[in-house]
Amino acid sequence: MNAGLSTAQFYPGFAYDGVGDSIGGTQDNGSITRTSAAGVWTNTACGDGGFSAIDTTTSPYTFYTACTYNQGINMTTTPTNYLSWTAITTGINNTGPMPTRPCLSRPW
């Protein structure tokens, strides 16, 4: 009856750009992304994802996600490429298992 059923539990801080790109942190499944170009959900960063954001003022858009256990906040412009994520470390304390720290405080 449930063959092929996939589920994910998103943490608060799910991001959607209003067009078709989305990113969210999930329990035990990392941060997953859906881009309008790919049309499928892809595990893109972390083991446990947290707050996420999409900066639509950049071209291409910049995706951000917070990760747990000292992995910190990561960013990329190609979210479906797992190896493209870069850690943001300047001015951020990335220690501790905090999966729900806000990713960004800058409104745009």
C-alpha distance (Angstrom), angle and dihedral (degrees) to the residues before:
residue distance angle dihedral
M1 . . .
N2 3.83 . .
A3 3.81 97.9 .
G4 3.79 109.6 145.6
L5 3.80 94.0 11.9
S6 3.81 112.4 144.8
T7 3.79 124.1 -173.8
A8 3.79 136.4 -178.1
Q9 3.80 132.4 -170.7
F10 3.80 109.1 -141.9
Y11 3.79 122.0 -153.1
P12 3.82 117.5 -135.5
G13 3.79 113.0 -79.4
F14 3.81 101.4 62.4
A15 3.83 111.4 166.9
Y16 3.81 129.4 -147.3
D17 3.82 124.1 175.8
G18 3.81 95.6 -151.4
V19 3.79 92.6 -114.6
G20 3.79 107.1 67.6
D21 3.81 109.0 -68.9
S22 3.82 118.3 110.3
I23 3.80 138.5 170.4
G24 3.77 131.2 -177.9
G25 3.78 140.2 165.8
T26 3.78 116.3 -118.7
Q27 3.79 137.4 -165.3
D28 3.83 108.9 -96.6
N29 3.81 93.1 -18.9
G30 3.80 100.8 80.4
S31 3.76 123.6 -132.4
I32 3.76 112.1 -36.9
T33 3.76 127.5 -158.9
R34 3.77 135.5 -159.4
T35 3.78 116.9 -167.4
S36 3.77 124.2 -170.0
A37 3.82 88.0 -126.2
A38 3.83 95.7 53.5
G39 3.81 96.9 35.0
V40 3.82 93.2 -158.6
W41 3.80 135.7 86.7
T42 3.83 113.2 -102.4
N43 3.82 129.5 -170.9
T44 3.79 100.1 -123.6
A45 3.80 110.8 165.8
C46 3.81 145.7 6.4
G47 3.77 135.4 2.6
D48 3.80 93.0 -103.3
G49 3.78 115.6 21.3
G50 3.79 126.9 -155.9
F51 3.79 139.4 177.9
S52 3.80 112.7 -0.6
A53 3.80 137.2 -169.9
I54 3.80 141.5 -176.0
D55 3.81 120.1 -145.5
T56 3.81 104.0 -148.5
T57 3.82 92.4 -179.1
T58 3.81 91.3 76.2
S59 3.79 126.9 74.6
P60 2.93 110.8 -110.3
Y61 3.81 96.2 24.6
T62 3.81 116.2 -103.4
F63 3.81 117.1 -130.4
Y64 3.83 122.0 -154.5
T65 3.78 131.3 -170.3
A66 3.80 135.9 173.9
C67 3.79 117.2 -133.6
T68 3.80 132.4 -162.5
Y69 3.78 134.3 -116.8
N70 3.80 101.6 34.3
Q71 3.82 94.7 -46.2
G72 3.80 89.7 114.0
I73 3.77 127.8 -173.4
N74 3.79 119.0 -23.8
M75 3.81 133.7 -167.3
T76 3.81 139.1 -167.3
T77 3.80 143.0 160.2
T78 3.82 92.0 -146.2
P79 3.82 102.6 53.2
T80 3.80 98.1 175.1
N81 3.84 90.8 59.8
Y82 3.81 104.6 84.6
L83 3.82 92.3 -161.7
S84 3.82 94.3 53.2
W85 3.82 96.7 73.2
T86 3.83 116.2 111.2
A87 3.80 125.1 -161.2
I88 3.80 117.3 -122.5
T89 3.79 107.2 -143.1
T90 3.81 108.2 155.6
G91 3.80 111.3 110.5
I92 3.81 94.4 -10.0
N93 3.80 126.2 112.3
N94 3.81 103.7 -141.8
T95 3.79 97.8 178.1
G96 3.78 123.2 119.9
P97 3.80 137.2 32.7
M98 3.82 97.4 -74.3
P99 3.82 107.8 147.3
T100 3.78 95.9 171.2
R101 3.80 106.0 49.5
P102 3.82 110.0 134.3
C103 3.76 111.4 -97.2
L104 3.80 99.6 -148.2
S105 3.75 137.6 7.2
R106 3.82 98.3 -169.0
P107 3.81 112.8 102.5
W108 3.78 118.3 -146.0
